[in-house]
């Protein structure tokens, strides 16, 4: 049985258009924001010590810089407000987390803190390191 070429040509154009429509339409929502929504997006409006700074330090610095382990952290404690304020006021807190020249890059043996966390700490320092 032989199929006429006219029949194939009449089916080929609509089939091609349908496939093209499906492919292009399926990509409509393929934006980065839609595919990878920001979980816990960066909030630089909260830069209070208790609400933002202390949790960042607890999660990233306490392994070496808490009251229990500060000897392994070069004698630098970041456990309470007074300790953190001292490091912030002398520039070592920001210099270290920002990996600035002349400071020991922190956290040691780990990735640099993300830009959001560094920005939050910098804002807290720039507003006078309030104990809030």
Phi and psi restraints in degrees (value plus and minus 20) as a CYANA .aco file:
   2 UNK   PHI    -126.7   -86.7
   2 UNK   PSI     110.9   150.9
   3 UNK   PHI    -114.8   -74.8
   3 UNK   PSI     113.5   153.5
   4 UNK   PHI     -93.1   -53.1
   4 UNK   PSI     123.6   163.6
   5 UNK   PHI     -86.3   -46.3
   5 UNK   PSI     -47.0    -7.0
   6 UNK   PHI     -84.2   -44.2
   6 UNK   PSI     -57.0   -17.0
   7 UNK   PHI     -85.2   -45.2
   7 UNK   PSI     -63.1   -23.1
   8 UNK   PHI     -84.9   -44.9
   8 UNK   PSI     -62.6   -22.6
   9 UNK   PHI     -83.3   -43.3
   9 UNK   PSI     -57.0   -17.0
  10 UNK   PHI     -88.7   -48.7
  10 UNK   PSI     -50.3   -10.3
  11 UNK   PHI    -104.3   -64.3
  11 UNK   PSI     -52.0   -12.0
  12 UNK   PHI     -85.3   -45.3
  12 UNK   PSI     -65.0   -25.0
  13 UNK   PHI     -83.9   -43.9
  13 UNK   PSI     -70.7   -30.7
  14 UNK   PHI     -83.6   -43.6
  14 UNK   PSI     -58.6   -18.6
  15 UNK   PHI     -83.9   -43.9
  15 UNK   PSI     -61.4   -21.4
  16 UNK   PHI     -83.8   -43.8
  16 UNK   PSI     -62.9   -22.9
  17 UNK   PHI     -84.3   -44.3
  17 UNK   PSI     -60.5   -20.5
  18 UNK   PHI     -85.0   -45.0
  18 UNK   PSI     -65.4   -25.4
  19 UNK   PHI     -83.2   -43.2
  19 UNK   PSI     -63.2   -23.2
  20 UNK   PHI     -82.9   -42.9
  20 UNK   PSI     -62.6   -22.6
  21 UNK   PHI     -80.5   -40.5
  21 UNK   PSI     -65.5   -25.5
  22 UNK   PHI     -82.6   -42.6
  22 UNK   PSI     -64.0   -24.0
  23 UNK   PHI     -84.1   -44.1
  23 UNK   PSI     -66.3   -26.3
  24 UNK   PHI     -89.9   -49.9
  24 UNK   PSI     -59.4   -19.4
  25 UNK   PHI     -87.4   -47.4
  25 UNK   PSI     -56.6   -16.6
  26 UNK   PHI     -87.4   -47.4
  26 UNK   PSI     -42.3    -2.3
  27 UNK   PHI    -108.6   -68.6
  27 UNK   PSI     -23.4    16.6
  28 UNK   PHI     -77.1   -37.1
  28 UNK   PSI     -62.1   -22.1
  29 UNK   PHI    -116.9   -76.9
  29 UNK   PSI      -6.9    33.1
  30 UNK   PHI    -102.5   -62.5
  30 UNK   PSI      34.7    74.7
  31 UNK   PHI    -115.6   -75.6
  31 UNK   PSI     134.3   174.3
  32 UNK   PHI     -78.2   -38.2
  32 UNK   PSI     -60.4   -20.4
  33 UNK   PHI     -85.0   -45.0
  33 UNK   PSI     -56.6   -16.6
  34 UNK   PHI     -94.7   -54.7
  34 UNK   PSI     -62.5   -22.5
  35 UNK   PHI     -96.0   -56.0
  35 UNK   PSI     -55.3   -15.3
  36 UNK   PHI    -148.4  -108.4
  36 UNK   PSI      54.8    94.8
  37 UNK   PHI     -83.2   -43.2
  37 UNK   PSI     126.3   166.3
  38 UNK   PHI     -92.0   -52.0
  38 UNK   PSI      91.4   131.4
  39 UNK   PHI    -108.7   -68.7
  39 UNK   PSI     101.5   141.5
  40 UNK   PHI      43.3    83.3
  40 UNK   PSI      30.6    70.6
  41 UNK   PHI     -76.3   -36.3
  41 UNK   PSI     143.9   183.9
  42 UNK   PHI     -90.1   -50.1
  42 UNK   PSI     100.0   140.0
  43 UNK   PHI    -134.8   -94.8
  43 UNK   PSI      82.4   122.4
  44 UNK   PHI    -114.7   -74.7
  44 UNK   PSI     -12.1    27.9
  45 UNK   PHI    -106.0   -66.0
  45 UNK   PSI     -40.6    -0.6
  46 UNK   PHI    -120.5   -80.5
  46 UNK   PSI      84.2   124.2
  47 UNK   PHI    -151.8  -111.8
  47 UNK   PSI      18.4    58.4
  48 UNK   PHI     -98.5   -58.5
  48 UNK   PSI     135.9   175.9
  49 UNK   PHI     -83.6   -43.6
  49 UNK   PSI     -72.3   -32.3
  50 UNK   PHI     -93.5   -53.5
  50 UNK   PSI     -51.7   -11.7
  51 UNK   PHI    -107.2   -67.2
  51 UNK   PSI     -45.0    -5.0
  52 UNK   PHI    -151.1  -111.1
  52 UNK   PSI     -71.4   -31.4
  53 UNK   PHI     -86.8   -46.8
  53 UNK   PSI     -72.0   -32.0
  54 UNK   PHI     -79.5   -39.5
  54 UNK   PSI     -64.4   -24.4
  55 UNK   PHI     -81.3   -41.3
  55 UNK   PSI     -57.0   -17.0
  56 UNK   PHI     -82.3   -42.3
  56 UNK   PSI     -66.1   -26.1
  57 UNK   PHI     -86.3   -46.3
  57 UNK   PSI     -61.8   -21.8
  58 UNK   PHI     -79.2   -39.2
  58 UNK   PSI     -62.3   -22.3
  59 UNK   PHI     -99.3   -59.3
  59 UNK   PSI     -40.8    -0.8
  60 UNK   PHI    -143.1  -103.1
  60 UNK   PSI     -35.9     4.1
  61 UNK   PHI    -145.1  -105.1
  61 UNK   PSI     -42.5    -2.5
  62 UNK   PHI     -86.4   -46.4
  62 UNK   PSI     -40.0     0.0
  63 UNK   PHI     -76.4   -36.4
  63 UNK   PSI     -57.0   -17.0
  64 UNK   PHI    -133.4   -93.4
  64 UNK   PSI     -40.6    -0.6
  65 UNK   PHI    -139.7   -99.7
  65 UNK   PSI      11.8    51.8
  66 UNK   PHI    -118.0   -78.0
  66 UNK   PSI     155.3   195.3
  67 UNK   PHI     -80.2   -40.2
  67 UNK   PSI     -49.2    -9.2
  68 UNK   PHI    -102.5   -62.5
  68 UNK   PSI     -42.9    -2.9
  69 UNK   PHI    -152.1  -112.1
  69 UNK   PSI      -1.2    38.8
  70 UNK   PHI     -87.4   -47.4
  70 UNK   PSI     -40.3    -0.3
  71 UNK   PHI     -83.6   -43.6
  71 UNK   PSI     -62.0   -22.0
  72 UNK   PHI     -90.4   -50.4
  72 UNK   PSI     -36.2     3.8
  73 UNK   PHI    -118.3   -78.3
  73 UNK   PSI       9.9    49.9
  74 UNK   PHI      50.6    90.6
  74 UNK   PSI       1.2    41.2
  75 UNK   PHI      57.9    97.9
  75 UNK   PSI      -8.7    31.3
  76 UNK   PHI    -119.5   -79.5
  76 UNK   PSI     101.6   141.6
  77 UNK   PHI    -124.4   -84.4
  77 UNK   PSI     121.0   161.0
  78 UNK   PHI    -149.6  -109.6
  78 UNK   PSI      10.8    50.8
  79 UNK   PHI     -96.7   -56.7
  79 UNK   PSI     -61.8   -21.8
  80 UNK   PHI    -147.5  -107.5
  80 UNK   PSI     154.4   194.4
  81 UNK   PHI     -76.1   -36.1
  81 UNK   PSI     -65.3   -25.3
  82 UNK   PHI     -79.8   -39.8
  82 UNK   PSI     -63.4   -23.4
  83 UNK   PHI     -84.9   -44.9
  83 UNK   PSI     -64.5   -24.5
  84 UNK   PHI     -87.1   -47.1
  84 UNK   PSI     -60.3   -20.3
  85 UNK   PHI     -80.8   -40.8
  85 UNK   PSI     -62.1   -22.1
  86 UNK   PHI     -79.0   -39.0
  86 UNK   PSI     -67.8   -27.8
  87 UNK   PHI     -86.9   -46.9
  87 UNK   PSI     -54.7   -14.7
  88 UNK   PHI     -89.6   -49.6
  88 UNK   PSI     -63.6   -23.6
  89 UNK   PHI     -86.5   -46.5
  89 UNK   PSI     -54.2   -14.2
  90 UNK   PHI    -108.0   -68.0
  90 UNK   PSI     -18.3    21.7
  91 UNK   PHI      68.5   108.5
  91 UNK   PSI     -28.4    11.6
  92 UNK   PHI     -92.5   -52.5
  92 UNK   PSI     -50.8   -10.8
  93 UNK   PHI     -83.1   -43.1
  93 UNK   PSI     -76.1   -36.1
  94 UNK   PHI     -87.6   -47.6
  94 UNK   PSI     -62.5   -22.5
  95 UNK   PHI     -77.8   -37.8
  95 UNK   PSI     -60.0   -20.0
  96 UNK   PHI     -93.1   -53.1
  96 UNK   PSI     -66.4   -26.4
  97 UNK   PHI     -92.9   -52.9
  97 UNK   PSI     -43.8    -3.8
  98 UNK   PHI    -108.7   -68.7
  98 UNK   PSI     -23.6    16.4
  99 UNK   PHI      38.9    78.9
  99 UNK   PSI      20.4    60.4
 100 UNK   PHI     -93.2   -53.2
 100 UNK   PSI     130.2   170.2
 101 UNK   PHI     -81.7   -41.7
 101 UNK   PSI     116.4   156.4
 102 UNK   PHI      74.3   114.3
 102 UNK   PSI     -24.5    15.5
 103 UNK   PHI    -140.4  -100.4
 103 UNK   PSI     131.7   171.7
 104 UNK   PHI     -95.3   -55.3
 104 UNK   PSI      98.7   138.7
 105 UNK   PHI     -83.7   -43.7
 105 UNK   PSI     107.7   147.7
 106 UNK   PHI    -145.7  -105.7
 106 UNK   PSI     132.2   172.2
 107 UNK   PHI     -93.0   -53.0
 107 UNK   PSI     122.8   162.8
 108 UNK   PHI     -86.5   -46.5
 108 UNK   PSI     123.9   163.9
 109 UNK   PHI      37.7    77.7
 109 UNK   PSI       7.2    47.2
 110 UNK   PHI    -167.0  -127.0
 110 UNK   PSI     147.8   187.8
 111 UNK   PHI     -87.1   -47.1
 111 UNK   PSI     131.7   171.7
 112 UNK   PHI     -81.0   -41.0
 112 UNK   PSI     125.9   165.9
 113 UNK   PHI     -77.0   -37.0
 113 UNK   PSI     130.7   170.7
 114 UNK   PHI     -89.8   -49.8
 114 UNK   PSI     139.8   179.8
 115 UNK   PHI     -77.7   -37.7
 115 UNK   PSI     -54.8   -14.8
 116 UNK   PHI     -81.5   -41.5
 116 UNK   PSI     -68.4   -28.4
 117 UNK   PHI     -83.4   -43.4
 117 UNK   PSI     -60.9   -20.9
 118 UNK   PHI     -84.0   -44.0
 118 UNK   PSI     -61.4   -21.4
 119 UNK   PHI     -82.6   -42.6
 119 UNK   PSI     -63.4   -23.4
 120 UNK   PHI     -81.0   -41.0
 120 UNK   PSI     -65.4   -25.4
 121 UNK   PHI     -84.7   -44.7
 121 UNK   PSI     -61.4   -21.4
 122 UNK   PHI     -82.8   -42.8
 122 UNK   PSI     -62.1   -22.1
 123 UNK   PHI     -82.6   -42.6
 123 UNK   PSI     -61.5   -21.5
 124 UNK   PHI     -81.6   -41.6
 124 UNK   PSI     -64.0   -24.0
 125 UNK   PHI     -84.5   -44.5
 125 UNK   PSI     -64.9   -24.9
 126 UNK   PHI     -85.0   -45.0
 126 UNK   PSI     -44.3    -4.3
 127 UNK   PHI    -110.1   -70.1
 127 UNK   PSI     -10.7    29.3
 128 UNK   PHI      76.9   116.9
 128 UNK   PSI      -0.3    39.7
 129 UNK   PHI      28.7    68.7
 129 UNK   PSI      35.8    75.8
 130 UNK   PHI     -87.2   -47.2
 130 UNK   PSI     127.7   167.7
 131 UNK   PHI    -113.4   -73.4
 131 UNK   PSI      59.7    99.7
